[in-house]
Amino acid sequence: MLRWRAVCGRVIGLLLMIVMGCVNASTRTPPVQAGVQVVPNEAARRVDVFVDGKPFTAYIWPESVKKPVLFPLRTAQGTIVTRGYPLEPRAGERVDHPHQVGLWFNYGDVNGLDFWNNSEAIKPAERNKYGTIRHARIKRVASGKDRGELEVEAEWLAPTGRVLLREETTFIFHAGPNLRAIDRITRLTAADERVVFHDNKEGVLGMRVARQLEQPSDKAEIFTDASGKATPVAKMDNTGVTGRYQSSEGKTGDAVWGTRGSWTMLAGRIGAEDIALAILDHPRNPGFPTYWHARGYGLFAANPLGQEVFSNGKEKLNFTLEPRQSATFRYRILILSGKTNADNMESRYRSFIGEVQ
């Protein structure tokens, strides 16, 4: 009898161990995956990008935004460098230009349609003047030790739903000590009609930065788009506002706007972290070297196609694609933690043009 009780005791003990193991397994935090992880979630209309389990950015296509964007962008320390408004407003930031969300790629005049300024703020009676970029599908995702990749397709649509351009974009997400970077390689193909990118200041690769990375300004301003719509930008308290532009050609501050260069960086500080953002142009891009549509209020954009506007009529491009003709745009966006300088940026630029063909 005693032997039977001992056997039963051991069996019950084993059963308890199994049950407790199952409970612990169900509540245990899953291990953090090292490297760059690219995680699609089509039901939520997003693809998240993590570095060592921590968020870096996300490719999103919410119905409230008229093009797919990367939002938000973070440094290697986790600091958000893009404006939150209109998706995730933060106290003390500007609430102008609701179409300027995260990091995006579009243009202000494509066959007479404005893709750049389209947003939920456009009145229904005026929406026939604006184009929309619709995410079509995710082609491929890949994760890795120090880089991840995302390939997507999108369509540039007229208000009637007619496809003007088909877009194929590859994002390459890089990570390293004090470094986050994104290569965006976009191939645009005209559909069944001739597509003209009329020279326009609103384009092409743009990002809207956090308030702290704007350039300090002591006055209110009004900015007018190509269709004549004016947007006031209010005078604000400059406490903690530290940004300053510098281009590859030695231009600084507001003098960068409307000038050409192979790269421009925006350096500043958020809290205790020194940060430098940079956009690098590629020699094989149309319109190289790009003009810079870089505004002190936080719009940081490279526009190789607005040549007549930026040159005061001395140049003219009106970049054109015939039916089924393609063009490819290649950019690298750098997010650096720590102080940097022009020599360092030039070295990084040389690496970029050597790595991306």
C-alpha positions in Angstrom: 0.0 0.0 0.0 2.8 2.4 0.9 4.5 1.6 -2.4 1.3 2.3 -4.3 1.0 5.7 -2.6 4.6 6.6 -3.4 4.0 5.7 -7.1 0.8 7.8 -7.1 2.7 10.7 -5.5 5.4 10.7 -8.2 2.7 10.6 -11.0 0.8 13.5 -9.5 4.1 15.4 -9.1 5.0 14.9 -12.7 1.5 16.0 -13.8 1.8 19.1 -11.7 5.2 19.9 -13.3 3.7 19.4 -16.8 0.7 21.7 -16.0 2.9 24.4 -14.4 5.3 24.2 -17.4 2.4 24.8 -19.8 1.2 27.8 -17.7 4.7 29.3 -17.6 5.1 28.7 -21.4 1.9 30.5 -22.1 2.8 33.5 -20.0 6.5 33.7 -20.8 7.7 36.7 -22.8 8.9 35.4 -26.3 12.6 35.9 -26.9 13.6 39.2 -28.6 14.7 38.5 -32.2 18.0 40.0 -33.1 18.7 42.0 -36.2 16.3 43.8 -38.5 12.9 42.3 -38.6 10.3 43.2 -41.2 6.8 42.1 -40.1 3.7 42.6 -42.4 0.3 43.0 -40.9 -2.0 43.6 -43.9 -5.2 43.5 -41.8 -3.8 46.6 -40.0 -2.6 48.2 -43.3 1.1 48.3 -42.1 4.4 46.6 -42.2 6.5 47.1 -39.0 10.3 47.3 -38.9 12.1 46.3 -35.7 15.8 46.4 -34.8 16.6 43.9 -32.0 13.0 43.8 -31.0 12.6 47.6 -30.8 10.5 49.7 -33.3 12.3 51.6 -36.0 9.6 52.6 -38.5 6.5 51.2 -40.3 5.3 51.3 -43.8 1.6 52.2 -43.5 -1.3 52.9 -45.9 -4.2 54.2 -43.7 -7.3 55.3 -45.5 -6.9 58.8 -44.0 -3.6 59.4 -45.8 -3.6 59.7 -49.6 -0.3 57.8 -50.2 1.7 55.1 -48.4 4.3 56.6 -46.0 6.9 55.5 -43.5 5.8 56.7 -40.1 7.3 57.4 -37.6 11.0 57.3 -38.0 13.3 56.7 -35.0 17.0 57.0 -34.1 19.1 54.0 -32.9 18.3 55.4 -29.4 14.5 55.2 -30.0 14.0 59.0 -30.4 11.2 59.9 -32.8 12.5 62.4 -35.5 9.3 62.9 -37.5 6.3 65.1 -36.7 3.3 63.3 -35.1 0.5 65.4 -36.6 -1.9 64.5 -38.1 -1.8 60.8 -37.2 -0.3 61.0 -33.7 -0.3 64.7 -32.6 2.2 65.7 -29.9 2.0 68.8 -27.7 4.0 71.8 -29.0 4.3 70.8 -32.6 2.9 72.6 -35.7 -0.4 71.6 -37.2 0.0 73.0 -40.7 0.2 71.1 -44.0 -1.8 67.9 -43.0 -0.4 66.1 -46.1 3.1 66.1 -44.8 3.2 62.8 -43.0 6.4 60.9 -42.0 8.5 60.1 -45.1 6.8 59.9 -48.5 7.3 60.0 -52.3 5.0 61.9 -54.7 4.7 65.0 -56.8 2.7 68.2 -57.2 1.8 68.1 -60.9 1.4 64.8 -62.8 -0.7 65.4 -65.9 -2.2 68.4 -64.1 -3.1 66.5 -60.9 -1.6 67.4 -57.5 -0.5 64.3 -55.7 1.7 66.2 -53.2 -1.0 68.3 -51.4 -3.8 65.8 -51.3 -5.2 65.1 -47.8 -8.5 64.6 -45.9 -8.5 68.4 -45.5 -9.3 68.9 -49.3 -12.9 70.0 -49.8 -15.1 67.5 -51.8 -15.7 70.1 -54.5 -12.0 70.4 -55.1 -11.0 66.7 -55.1 -11.1 66.4 -58.8 -7.8 68.3 -58.9 -5.9 65.8 -56.8 -4.3 62.4 -57.3 -4.0 59.5 -54.9 -1.3 56.8 -54.5 -2.9 53.5 -53.6 -0.9 50.7 -52.1 -1.5 47.6 -54.3 0.4 44.7 -52.7 3.4 43.5 -50.7 5.7 41.6 -53.1 8.4 40.4 -50.6 9.7 40.9 -47.1 13.1 39.8 -45.8 14.8 40.1 -42.4 18.4 39.9 -41.6 21.3 40.6 -39.2 21.9 44.2 -40.1 19.4 44.9 -42.9 15.8 44.1 -43.8 13.9 44.5 -47.1 10.4 45.3 -48.2 9.2 45.3 -51.8 5.8 46.8 -52.6 3.6 47.9 -55.5 1.4 50.9 -55.7 -0.7 52.8 -58.3 -0.9 56.5 -58.9 -4.6 57.2 -59.6 -6.6 60.0 -61.2 -9.7 61.1 -59.2 -11.7 58.9 -61.6 -9.7 55.8 -60.6 -7.7 55.7 -63.8 -4.1 54.4 -63.3 -1.5 56.9 -64.5 1.6 55.3 -63.1 2.5 51.9 -61.6 5.0 52.0 -58.9 7.5 49.4 -57.7 9.4 50.3 -54.6 12.1 48.5 -52.7 12.9 49.7 -49.1 16.2 48.5 -47.6 16.4 49.1 -43.8 19.9 49.4 -42.4 20.9 49.3 -38.7 24.1 49.7 -36.8 25.6 51.5 -33.8 24.2 55.0 -33.7 22.8 54.5 -37.2 19.5 53.9 -38.9 19.2 54.2 -42.6 16.7 53.6 -45.4 17.3 53.1 -49.1 14.3 53.8 -51.2 14.5 52.6 -54.8 11.3 53.5 -56.7 10.5 52.5 -60.3 7.7 54.4 -62.0 6.1 53.1 -65.2 3.6 55.1 -67.2 0.4 53.1 -67.8 -1.5 53.6 -71.1 -1.0 57.3 -71.6 1.9 59.9 -71.7 2.7 61.2 -68.2 4.3 64.6 -67.8 5.7 65.8 -64.4 5.3 69.5 -65.1 8.0 71.5 -63.3 6.6 72.1 -59.8 8.2 72.9 -56.4 6.2 70.3 -54.6 8.2 67.1 -54.7 9.5 64.5 -54.7 11.0 62.6 -51.7 9.9 64.4 -48.5 9.8 64.1 -44.8 8.3 66.3 -42.0 10.5 66.5 -39.0 9.9 66.8 -35.3 9.6 70.3 -33.9 13.0 70.2 -32.2 14.7 69.6 -35.6 13.1 72.6 -37.3 15.2 75.7 -37.8 14.5 78.5 -35.2 12.3 81.2 -36.7 11.0 84.5 -35.1 8.3 85.2 -37.6 5.1 83.8 -39.0 5.1 82.9 -42.7 2.6 82.0 -45.5 3.5 79.3 -48.1 1.5 79.0 -51.3 1.4 75.8 -53.4 1.4 75.7 -57.2 -2.4 75.9 -57.3 -2.4 79.1 -55.3 -3.6 77.6 -52.0 -1.9 79.5 -49.1 -1.0 77.8 -45.8 0.0 80.0 -42.9 2.8 78.8 -40.6 2.5 80.5 -37.2 5.3 82.0 -35.2 6.1 79.7 -32.3 8.2 79.5 -29.2 11.7 78.4 -30.2 12.7 76.8 -26.9 14.5 73.5 -27.7 14.3 74.2 -31.5 17.9 73.4 -32.8 17.9 72.3 -36.5 20.1 73.6 -39.2 20.5 72.6 -42.8 23.8 72.0 -44.6 24.3 70.9 -48.2 27.0 69.2 -50.1 27.8 72.5 -51.8 28.4 74.4 -48.5 25.0 76.1 -48.3 23.6 76.4 -44.8 20.3 77.3 -43.1 17.6 78.9 -45.3 20.1 79.4 -48.1 19.9 75.6 -48.9 16.3 76.0 -50.3 16.2 76.1 -54.1 19.8 75.1 -54.6 21.3 71.9 -56.1 23.4 69.4 -54.2 24.1 65.7 -54.0 23.1 65.6 -50.4 21.8 67.7 -47.6 21.7 67.1 -43.9 19.7 68.6 -41.1 21.5 68.5 -37.7 20.0 69.3 -34.3 19.2 68.0 -30.9 16.3 66.3 -29.2 16.7 66.2 -25.5 20.2 65.0 -24.8 20.7 63.3 -28.2 22.6 65.0 -31.1 20.9 63.9 -34.3 21.7 64.3 -38.0 19.1 63.5 -40.7 20.3 63.4 -44.3 18.9 62.7 -47.8 21.4 61.4 -50.4 20.7 61.8 -54.1 22.0 59.3 -56.7 23.9 60.3 -59.9 21.6 58.0 -61.9 18.5 59.8 -60.8 16.5 61.9 -63.2 17.4 65.6 -62.7 20.6 64.9 -60.7 21.8 66.8 -58.7 18.5 67.4 -57.1 17.2 70.8 -56.0 16.4 71.0 -52.3 12.9 71.9 -51.2 14.1 72.3 -47.6 12.0 74.7 -45.4 12.9 75.9 -41.9 9.4 74.9 -40.6 10.3 71.2 -40.9 9.7 70.2 -44.5 12.9 68.4 -45.8 12.5 67.3 -49.4 14.6 66.5 -52.5 13.0 67.7 -55.8 14.9 67.0 -59.0 11.9 67.7 -61.2 10.9 71.3 -60.3 13.8 72.9 -62.2 11.9 75.9 -63.8 10.6 77.0 -60.4 13.9 76.7 -58.6 16.0 78.3 -61.4 13.7 81.2 -61.9 13.0 80.1 -65.4 16.6 79.5 -66.5 16.0 75.8 -66.7 13.1 73.6 -67.7 12.6 69.9 -67.5 8.9 68.8 -67.7 10.1 65.2 -67.1 8.0 62.9 -69.4 7.3 59.2 -69.6 5.7 57.7 -72.7 3.2 54.8 -72.3 4.9 51.9 -70.6 8.2 53.8 -70.3 9.9 53.7 -66.8 12.2 55.8 -64.7 14.0 54.8 -61.4 14.7 57.1 -58.4 17.3 56.0 -55.8 17.7 57.7 -52.4 19.2 57.0 -49.0 17.9 58.5 -45.8 20.3 58.6 -42.9 19.4 58.9 -39.2 22.5 59.4 -37.2 22.9 59.7 -33.4 25.8 61.9 -32.4 27.6 64.8 -34.0 28.6 64.6 -37.6 30.2 67.0 -40.2 30.4 67.5 -44.0 33.5 65.3 -44.4 31.7 62.4 -42.7 28.6 62.9 -44.8 30.6 63.0 -48.0 32.2 59.7 -47.0 28.8 58.2 -46.4 27.6 59.5 -49.7 30.5 57.8 -51.5 29.5 54.6 -49.8 25.9 55.0 -50.9 26.7 55.5 -54.6 29.1 52.6 -54.6 26.6 50.2 -53.0 23.4 51.2 -54.9 23.6 51.0 -58.7 
